[in-house]
Every structure is written in C-alpha cells, then in structure tokens.
Amino acid sequence: MRIALTGTPGVGKTTLARLASARYGWRVVDVGRWAREGGAVTGRDEAAGADEVDTETLAAAVPPDDGSMILYEGHLSHHLPLDAAWVVRCDPEILRGRLEARGYPAGKVDENLEAEAMDLILQQALDAFPVIVQRDGTRRSPEALLQAFVEERSDRLKGKDLEPVDWSRWLLR
C-alpha cells in the first residue's frame, strides 16, 4: 500500500514517518528529497525559501504497488497517484511557533497558517483519493498520533475517516 503522508509544513509528518519506519519497518519516501534527486525541482522561490516542484514528473515516476507499506512523506505527496492519504493537522497557533522556530519568513508562516485553517491540503486530498484518514496531531505525542492513524489503517479502510478539525476561528482574528 502506498500512502501519501501529507499536511501543512510543520504539522509533524517527518516525525511520524520516522516513527512508522522504526516501529513497523515501513519504507518512507521523502518526497522533497526524491524531487531533488529525480530532477523534478524546476526552480527555487527564494522569497518563500522553497523549491518549485513539478509534481507531474514525480507522479510519472511512482512505482506500482508492490504490496509493501510505503509512506510518501511531504506536503506535496497528495498530488501523487497513490492508494490512500493520511492528512496530519495542527492548530495554527501551535503551528506558528513551529514554523517560526524553523526560520520561515513571516509571509510564508502566514501563508501556511491560512492554508491549515482553510483545510487546503485536506480539500485537495479529498479531490484525489477515495481513501483518506485525517488526524489532529496538535495535542498528541508522535506515538499517539501514529497509533491514531494505524488504528484505521488505510488498507482496511473504505472511504474516509476524518477526525473533526475546525480551525476556521483562526481566520476571523
């Protein structure tokens, strides 16, 4: 099973992927690294401090499902033709501190907080995947968050399991 482990930058995707690899032996594909190594980076947005990635090039390179568990980790992974998506969420007020600690420019912090509050990645994933699990990692340890996803393993799930998340109040500030 090939799962897109996606969400706004800073929500905990990388930590979750490393934990899943260590605990269950699942293979993890770092989508950002894969894009750089695979020639899918088409430029650099210096203002945002981010690579510009051709997701169609990456999509064409996704290997067929070999029956093993593979997490494609990254905020662009939901643009790939995979079998299911895990969407990690985080309260924008908590997320702000994480992004600022990473040194993100103020404009990029605001852009990501707005995307999180508006459910942008979830909405994109809903358009692309018949099988989606969404979990709020705001107040969960990485272990508890992984368990919350594994309880509803996407290979057994049919349809959508969307834990309620509503950050819209943040937009009204």
Beta strands, then each sheet from edge to edge (+ up, - down):
strand 1: 2-6
strand 2: 27-30
strand 3: 41-45
strand 4: 50-53
strand 5: 70-73
strand 6: 84-89
strand 7: 132-136
strand 8: 160-162
sheet 1: 2+ 5+ 1+ 6+ 7+ 8+
sheet 2: 3+ 4-
end
